[in-house]
Structures are given as C-alpha cells and as structure tokens.
Amino acid sequence: MVCRGIIFLSLFWFSAFPIELIADESPVRPNVLLIMSDDLNTALSGFGHRHCKTPNLDRLARRGVSFHRMYCQFPVCGASRSSMMNGLYPYSTGDLKNTTIFRKYRPDAVTLSQLFLNNGYYVARVGKIFHMGIPQEVIDGTAIADDPESWGETYNIRCGEQNLPGKKIQHSPGWQSSQTFQRVEATDGDLAMADGLAATKTIELMKTHRDKPFFIACGFVRPHVPLVAPSEYFRMYPEQEIVLPQVPSNDLDDVGQATKAYKTNESLKITAEQMPGILSAYYGCVSHMDSQVGRLLDAIDELGLKKKTIVVFTSDHGYHLGEHHKWQKQHLFEETTRVPFILSAPWLGKMHGKSTKHMCELIDLYPTVSSLCSLTPPEYIQGQDMRPILEEVETNQWTKDSVFSVSTREGASLRNGSYRYTEWARGAKGTELYDLKNDPGEFENVVDRPEYRAIREDLANQMKKKRKSASSKLGSK
C-alpha cells in the first residue's frame, strides 16, 4: 500500500555550534515558518542528547538561538497547543484536555496565526498545529479540533500510519491502547510518510507564495506513536547500544497516587527487556522528522528566502521514556514539561549559534514573533517578548525567573532555577518539592523535611498567586 497525501483546502550557555552570520538588517515584513514536532522531548544532539542524531536541527541552531530552558504549559497535545497559539495559560483558554474549545470562552480571541492573517499575510496550516487525534486523524485525513479562524488555508495529510507496509514490532504488548509503542519499519521512503508529505506541501506553499509575506505552520506528527519511519532510521539506533535512564528502584515511594500510579512500567506492563526497543524506535522517528526539517531549510535557501524568513522549531510538550519509571506525557517532571525550542531571526546574526538558559515558556512565542514582525498582539496575552534574549543571550533584561505548568489530575507545578514545587488537587492528592541543585533528577521529594519548611511555604504562596494570575483573564477580550 502506498501512502497518498490528501489535501483539504478551507478559507550549553553558549552552544558548540559554529556561528552563522547574516546581515543585521530587518526586512519590512518578514516571513514566518513555524515548525512543530509532536511528543518530542529534548532528544536532540544539539541539546546534549547522548544518542539522537539531529544534524538538520543542529543546522537550524547555527542560524538562530537555542532555548535550553523552554517549558510547555500543559504536557498534553491539545491544551499545550491552544495555550501556545493564544499566548495564554491553559486556565485562561479553558482548554484543559485534548480539546480546542477556547472560543467558547473567548469568542473574539486572536490567535498568533490569526494576527498575521488580519495583517495581510498569506497564512496556512499544514498538518497538526492545534490538536489532532494521532494516528486516526492522519489515517482519515481530518483535523476535527482545528481552529478555522486561525488560517487562510489548511492542508491535512492522509497517510496509512501503522497500516503502511513494513516490518512491525509491538514493543508494549501488555498494554491495550491505541497509544502503544508499535514500531513500523516502513519499506516506503521519506516522501511517503506523513511528515514527508507535510514537508512536501509546505515547500510547495513557500514556493508559490515566496513573493508575498507568509506565515506557514508545518505540523509534523513524529515521534508521536505509532513509531513509523523508513527502516533505515531505526538502524541508526541498535538496541544493544541504547543506554537506559538510571532511576532508583524506590523513586516513586515518596509521592502521592496522582504521580505514583500514572503511566508507569507497572501500569503499562512494560518490562526492562522491552525498553531498549522503545527508545530505539523513538529516536529513529526523531531522526526521520529531523530529515524533513532539513528539506524545509534546503527549500528556504533554494527559494532565496533565507534572509527574510523567521524559522521557529518546537514541540508541544516533553515525553517520558522510562524516567521515574514512567512513560509518555501528562506528568509534571522536567522530562515532560521541558521542550526543545530554536528561533532563527536572520538579521540577528550576532547571536546565531548560541544558546540561552533563561527560563521561558511556550506562551512567550506569540509576543516574540509578533514583535519581530512589527505586529501588535492583543493586550490580554500573558506571554512575554523574548526579543532581548535573541539580541543578547545573557541579557539582564529578561526577568522571568519561574515557569508554570499544569496537567490532568488537577496538577500544577512551579519551577524556578533551584526548585520544582508541585501540587495535586491543591495538595489534597499530594505535594512534591525537589531541590534541583542537589537533586537534578527530581528523585527525592523533600516536601516534608523540616529544613525545607520555609521554602515550601514560600513556593506554596507563589503557586497561589500564579494560579490566580494565570486564570484572571478568562473570558476577557
């Protein structure tokens, strides 16, 4: 079976990357290419991952700034994407699940892409930007939870996913779900995969609209399960070479049920013997997705768009691959809340190839891209303009010193440079405190230790204030 693209139209402080300089002259109306991966943690070679090979994202990093402390606002696809595209915390969008219902609460909302549409840009979506149910909506070629008002044109991708021809391995046979770790070593090549088709369509749109300012969002679905990619990518990561995360056997003994019982080795029936295969397949899909990013970068160069196109790459949230004996998303640890983020503004060549450890949030994307394109975002958005960081990665003008993420099971987590403080149901279902300087792996919950009492009380007060400020603008225009 050959996969076909079906198109639907509707109205390290400093990184080791060599610096790539471009003339410091801002175009009048820059293009924007927003590239999103799905369920991607920081498994990139440029972010220090020991296994993953992502040469094309490393190439993008040489053209821009890598944000090594970027955090999502909700580690699940729908809520995170709605938050990012609105520049609002989830409490202020009303999207607290895999939904796109923010217009129920904010009918006059202006999303990031809609701002560009309202200002005369050609605006298009290819693939998954707002929520889509993967894999079924790729198989069907639909995007039921999309926001039509955000786009001038939309293009869905239809592809066979796990039904594509190739060797199939079920790495989590004991877990009965549509989200299992099934590997498909496809016999077809890159261009027949869902992400290959998305890249092809995005290139076509850039070519067609290169003479006018555009905002094009390209949503890749890998490495979201099923783990489908051409077979050669899986061969890059032999299972016998995979190094598994080192986790204390009693890691979850000091946390409440909301953390302890959710998507663990035990609950998903994943054994130690199956883990190398899962990680190998995940990394293979990351490298396949990276290759599609490379095609987009090549097209930008070949079409003469390099000097006037802002390129952003990120993911909707992180992902557990056995850390804390846990899998996938909706947890509130570092691995699920932290995301890769690279932003290339061609005329800010002074900072190209560098990285920052300033703490930032995905809601900061909206005001930043707006600022770079001299557009004025709505006053109600809650993100902050990261342009000072793009102009000087060690700037003292960036004052955000904590990030806020929420999750299912009434979870909320506040993370600063020294601690992570997490509450479940405002503490009724558990409270966690991690001393990140002494325990960067977040293995020891010190919330009940007397010596941390003052810190706990201070962070609890900060959490209370943050909950209020993060939800105070729901329903406002």
C-alpha positions in Angstrom: 0.0 0.0 0.0 1.5 3.4 -1.0 0.6 6.3 1.2 -1.0 9.3 -0.6 -1.3 12.9 0.5 -4.9 14.2 0.5 -5.2 17.9 0.6 -8.1 19.7 2.2 -8.4 23.4 1.5 -10.5 25.8 3.6 -10.8 29.6 3.5 25.1 25.0 26.9 25.2 28.7 27.9 26.9 29.1 24.5 26.5 26.2 22.3 29.2 24.5 20.4 27.6 25.4 17.1 29.7 27.5 14.7 28.1 30.9 14.3 26.4 31.6 11.0 26.1 35.4 10.4 23.6 37.2 8.3 23.4 40.9 7.6 21.9 42.8 10.6 19.1 44.3 8.6 15.4 43.5 9.4 13.1 43.0 6.4 10.0 45.1 6.4 7.6 42.2 6.6 9.4 39.0 7.4 8.1 35.6 6.6 7.4 33.1 9.4 7.8 29.3 9.2 6.6 27.7 12.4 7.7 24.0 12.6 6.2 21.8 15.3 7.0 18.3 16.3 4.7 16.1 18.3 5.5 14.4 21.6 9.2 15.4 21.3 11.3 15.8 24.4 14.8 17.3 24.2 16.2 14.3 22.4 18.3 16.4 20.0 22.1 16.2 19.5 22.3 20.0 19.9 20.6 19.8 23.3 23.2 17.3 24.5 21.4 14.0 24.0 23.8 11.1 24.1 22.0 9.0 21.3 19.9 11.1 19.0 21.4 12.4 15.8 19.6 15.6 14.5 22.0 17.3 12.1 19.3 19.4 10.5 18.0 20.9 13.7 21.7 21.5 14.6 21.9 23.4 11.4 18.9 25.5 12.3 20.5 26.2 15.7 23.5 27.6 13.9 21.1 30.1 12.3 19.5 31.2 15.5 19.3 30.8 19.3 18.6 27.6 21.2 16.5 27.9 24.3 17.6 25.2 26.7 15.0 26.1 29.4 11.8 26.4 27.5 8.7 24.9 29.2 5.2 24.0 28.0 2.2 25.0 29.9 0.4 21.6 29.8 2.1 18.3 28.9 -0.7 17.1 26.6 -1.2 18.0 22.9 -4.5 19.9 22.8 -4.1 22.0 25.8 -0.5 22.9 25.1 -1.1 23.9 21.5 -4.1 26.0 22.4 -2.1 27.8 25.1 0.9 28.4 22.8 -1.2 29.7 19.9 -3.2 32.0 22.2 -0.3 33.3 24.3 -2.3 32.3 27.4 -2.0 29.9 30.2 -4.4 26.9 30.0 -6.5 28.3 32.9 -7.2 31.3 30.6 -8.0 29.4 27.4 -10.3 26.8 29.0 -8.5 24.1 27.1 -7.5 21.7 29.9 -7.7 18.5 27.8 -7.1 17.4 24.3 -9.5 20.0 23.0 -9.7 23.3 21.1 -12.7 24.9 22.9 -11.1 28.3 23.7 -13.6 30.2 21.6 -16.4 29.0 23.8 -14.8 31.2 26.5 -13.0 33.7 24.2 -15.1 34.1 21.0 -13.1 37.2 20.0 -9.7 35.7 20.6 -7.0 36.5 18.1 -4.5 33.6 17.8 -0.9 34.0 16.7 -1.6 33.0 13.1 -4.8 34.9 13.0 -2.9 38.1 13.9 -0.8 37.6 10.8 -3.9 36.8 8.7 -5.5 40.1 9.9 -2.4 42.0 8.8 -2.4 40.9 5.2 -0.1 37.8 5.4 -0.7 34.6 3.5 -1.5 32.2 6.4 -1.6 28.4 6.0 -1.5 25.3 8.2 -0.1 22.0 7.0 -0.6 19.0 9.3 -1.0 19.2 13.0 -0.9 22.6 14.8 -4.0 22.6 17.0 -5.0 19.2 18.4 -5.4 16.1 16.2 -6.0 12.6 17.2 -3.0 10.6 16.2 -2.9 8.2 14.4 -6.5 8.0 13.4 -6.9 11.5 12.1 -3.8 11.1 9.9 -5.4 7.9 8.5 -8.7 9.7 7.9 -7.1 13.0 6.7 -9.0 15.1 9.2 -8.4 17.8 11.8 -11.6 17.9 13.8 -10.2 20.1 16.7 -8.6 22.7 14.4 -9.5 26.4 14.8 -10.7 27.5 11.3 -10.5 31.2 12.1 -6.7 30.9 12.6 -6.0 30.1 9.0 -6.5 31.3 5.4 -5.9 27.8 4.1 -5.5 24.4 5.7 -4.0 21.2 4.4 -4.5 17.9 6.1 -2.3 14.9 5.5 -3.7 11.5 4.9 -1.4 8.6 5.4 -1.6 4.9 6.4 0.5 5.2 9.6 0.7 1.7 11.2 -1.0 0.2 8.2 1.9 1.1 5.9 3.9 -1.8 4.5 6.9 -2.9 6.5 8.2 -4.9 9.5 6.0 -4.3 12.6 7.1 -4.8 16.2 4.9 -4.3 19.2 7.2 -3.1 22.0 4.4 -2.9 24.6 2.3 -6.0 24.0 0.8 -6.0 27.5 -0.7 -2.5 27.2 -4.1 -2.4 25.4 -4.4 1.1 23.9 -4.3 3.0 20.6 -1.2 4.7 22.0 1.1 1.7 22.4 4.7 1.6 21.3 4.3 -0.1 17.9 7.3 0.2 15.6 6.7 0.2 11.8 9.9 -0.1 9.8 8.3 1.2 6.6 9.5 0.0 3.2 8.4 3.2 1.6 10.7 6.2 1.8 10.6 9.6 3.5 8.3 11.2 0.9 5.5 8.6 1.5 5.4 9.2 5.3 3.1 11.6 7.0 5.9 14.1 7.8 7.4 13.7 4.4 4.1 14.7 2.8 3.8 17.6 5.2 7.2 18.9 4.3 6.5 18.5 0.6 3.3 20.5 0.8 5.0 23.2 2.9 7.8 23.6 0.4 5.1 23.9 -2.4 3.4 26.7 -0.4 6.6 28.6 0.2 7.5 28.4 -3.5 4.0 29.5 -4.6 3.8 32.4 -2.1 7.5 33.5 -1.9 6.8 36.9 -3.4 4.4 37.9 -0.6 4.8 37.8 3.2 3.7 34.4 4.6 3.0 32.7 7.9 3.1 29.0 7.3 2.8 26.5 10.2 4.1 23.0 9.4 3.0 20.4 12.0 4.9 17.1 12.0 3.5 14.1 13.9 6.6 12.2 14.7 7.8 11.0 17.1 4.2 10.5 18.3 3.2 6.9 18.4 2.8 4.7 16.3 6.6 4.9 15.7 6.5 4.9 11.9 9.5 5.7 9.8 11.6 4.3 6.9 13.6 1.3 8.1 17.0 3.0 7.7 16.3 5.4 10.6 15.8 2.6 13.0 19.1 1.0 12.0 20.8 4.2 13.3 20.0 3.1 16.8 20.8 -0.6 17.6 19.0 -1.7 20.6 22.2 -3.2 22.2 23.7 0.3 22.2 20.8 2.1 23.9 21.6 3.4 27.4 18.5 3.3 29.6 17.8 6.1 32.1 19.1 5.4 35.6 16.3 5.5 38.1 16.3 4.5 41.7 14.1 1.5 42.3 12.2 3.3 45.1 11.9 6.6 43.1 8.1 6.8 43.5 7.8 5.7 47.1 7.7 9.3 48.4 5.0 10.7 46.1 1.2 10.5 46.2 -1.0 8.3 44.0 -1.6 11.1 41.4 2.1 10.7 40.5 2.8 7.2 41.6 0.2 5.3 39.7 0.0 7.1 36.3 1.6 5.5 33.2 4.3 3.6 35.0 6.2 0.5 33.9 3.8 -1.5 36.1 0.5 0.1 34.9 1.5 -0.2 31.2 3.1 -3.6 31.7 6.4 -2.5 30.1 9.4 -4.7 31.0 13.1 -3.8 31.2 13.7 -6.1 28.2 11.2 -4.0 26.1 12.7 -0.6 26.9 15.7 -0.5 24.5 13.4 -1.3 21.6 11.0 1.6 22.6 13.8 4.1 22.9 15.5 2.9 19.6 12.2 3.3 17.8 11.5 6.8 19.3 15.0 8.0 18.3 14.6 6.6 14.8 11.4 8.7 14.4 13.1 11.8 15.7 15.8 11.4 13.1 13.2 10.9 10.4 11.5 14.1 11.5 14.8 15.9 11.5 15.4 14.9 7.9 12.1 16.7 7.0 13.3 19.8 8.8 16.3 19.6 6.6 14.2 19.6 3.5 12.4 22.7 4.7 15.7 24.5 5.3 17.1 23.5 1.9 13.9 24.9 0.3 14.3 28.2 2.1 17.8 28.5 0.8 17.0 27.4 -2.7 14.0 29.8 -3.0 16.1 32.8 -1.8 14.0 33.2 1.4 16.8 32.8 3.9 17.4 36.4 4.8 13.7 37.3 5.2 12.2 34.2 6.9 11.9 33.7 10.7 12.1 29.9 11.4 10.8 28.6 14.7 11.1 24.9 15.8 9.5 23.5 18.9 7.4 20.7 20.3 4.1 20.7 22.2 5.5 19.1 25.3 8.1 16.7 26.5 7.9 13.0 26.9 8.9 10.3 29.4 10.9 7.3 28.2 11.3 5.4 31.4 12.5 8.2 33.6 10.8 7.9 37.1 9.6 4.5 35.8 7.2 6.5 33.7 6.1 6.8 30.0 4.7 9.4 27.7 3.1 12.7 28.9 0.7 14.4 31.5 3.4 14.1 34.2 4.9 17.1 35.9 8.6 16.4 35.9 11.4 18.0 33.9 11.3 15.5 31.1 7.6 16.2 30.2 7.4 19.9 30.8 10.7 21.0 29.1 10.7 21.2 25.3 13.2 21.9 22.6 13.0 25.4 21.1 15.0 27.1 18.4 14.3 30.5 16.9 16.1 31.9 13.9 15.7 35.6 13.1 18.1 36.0 10.2 19.0 39.6 10.8 20.0 39.0 14.4 23.2 37.3 13.3 25.2 38.4 16.4 23.6 35.6 18.5 23.4 32.9 15.8 24.8 29.6 17.1 24.4 30.5 20.7 22.1 29.2 23.4 20.4 30.6 26.5 19.4 29.2 29.9 17.0 31.9 30.7 13.7 30.4 31.8 11.0 30.8 29.1 7.5 29.4 28.4 5.8 28.5 25.1 3.3 31.3 25.7 6.2 33.7 25.1 6.3 32.6 21.4 3.3 34.8 20.5 4.6 38.2 21.6 8.1 37.4 20.4 7.2 36.6 16.8 4.7 39.5 16.7 7.5 41.8 17.8 10.0 40.6 15.3 7.4 41.3 12.6 6.3 44.7 14.0 2.8 43.5 14.7 0.9 44.4 17.9 -0.6 41.4 19.8 -3.7 41.7 21.9 -3.2 43.3 25.3 -4.6 40.3 27.1 -2.0 37.8 26.2 0.1 36.5 29.1 3.4 35.7 27.4 6.5 38.0 27.3 8.5 39.2 24.3 11.8 37.2 24.2 13.5 39.6 21.8 16.0 40.8 24.4 17.4 37.2 24.6 17.6 37.0 20.8 19.7 40.1 20.9 21.9 39.0 23.8 21.6 35.5 25.2 22.9 36.6 28.6 20.8 39.7 28.9 19.8 41.0 32.3 16.6 42.5 30.7 14.8 39.1 30.9 13.3 39.0 34.3 11.1 35.8 34.2 12.6 33.5 36.8 10.0 30.7 37.1 7.7 28.7 34.8 4.2 27.3 35.3 2.8 24.1 34.0 -0.5 22.3 34.8 -1.8 18.9 34.0 -4.5 16.4 34.3 -5.4 15.0 37.8 -5.6 18.7 39.0 -1.8 19.0 38.8 0.1 22.3 38.9 3.9 22.8 39.0 6.0 25.9 39.6 9.7 25.6 38.6 12.4 28.1 39.2 16.2 27.9 39.0 16.5 26.0 42.2 13.3 24.1 43.0 10.3 22.4 41.5 7.1 22.6 43.6 4.1 20.5 42.5 0.6 20.2 43.9 -2.1 17.8 43.0 -5.7 19.0 43.7 -4.2 22.0 45.6 -2.3 19.5 47.8 -5.2 17.2 48.7 -3.8 14.5 46.5 -0.2 15.1 47.1 2.5 17.7 47.2 6.1 17.5 45.9 9.2 19.6 46.3 12.5 18.9 44.5 15.8 20.6 45.3 17.2 20.8 41.8 20.7 21.9 42.7 21.2 18.8 44.9 18.8 16.5 43.1 18.6 17.5 39.4 16.9 14.2 38.6 14.0 15.0 40.8 14.2 11.7 42.7 13.8 12.9 46.3 10.6 14.6 47.4 11.7 16.8 50.3 8.4 18.5 50.9 8.0 17.1 54.4 11.6 17.7 55.6 11.8 20.4 58.3 14.8 22.1 56.8 12.7 22.9 53.7 9.6 24.2 55.5 10.3 27.9 54.7 11.0 27.1 51.1 7.8 25.1 50.8 5.7 27.8 52.4 7.2 30.4 50.1 6.6 28.3 46.9 3.1 27.5 48.1 2.3 31.2 48.3 3.9 31.8 44.9 1.8 29.0 43.5 -1.4 30.5 44.9 -0.6 33.8 43.2 0.4 32.2 40.0 -2.9 30.2 39.8 -4.8 33.5 40.1 -2.8 35.5 37.6 -2.8 32.6 35.1 -6.6 32.4 35.2 -7.6 36.0 35.8 -8.2 36.9 32.1 -10.5 34.1 31.1 -13.4 35.5 29.1 -11.8 38.9 28.6 -11.3 40.3 25.1 
